[in-house]
Amino acid sequence: MATLDIKTEITGNVWKIVKAVGDRVEEDEAILILESMKMEIPVTAPEDGTVAAILTEEGAVVTEGTVVARLEA
């Protein structure tokens, strides 16, 4: 199994975490949702796997390239 870092593509606020550690996800399924400039932007799984870690919390401000989760694929 490979561990993949899931990074943000934009700067924004973590609006909602929709998956928990141990949850199975499919490719392109949202793990959390960022709010930036009044838009909701999902941060998605790059491939099928299991959420190994959530490295942020709701309300946190993250910058582009921040690792916000880890996926066991």
Number of C-alpha atoms within 10 A of each C-alpha: 7 8 13 18 17 21 18 22 16 16 16 22 20 23 19 16 18 12 16 15 13 13 13 16 20 14 11 13 17 17 23 24 21 25 18 15 8 8 10 15 19 21 22 19 25 17 15 15 21 20 22 19 16 18 11 16 14 13 14 11 16 19 13 11 12 17 17 19 23 20 26 17 17
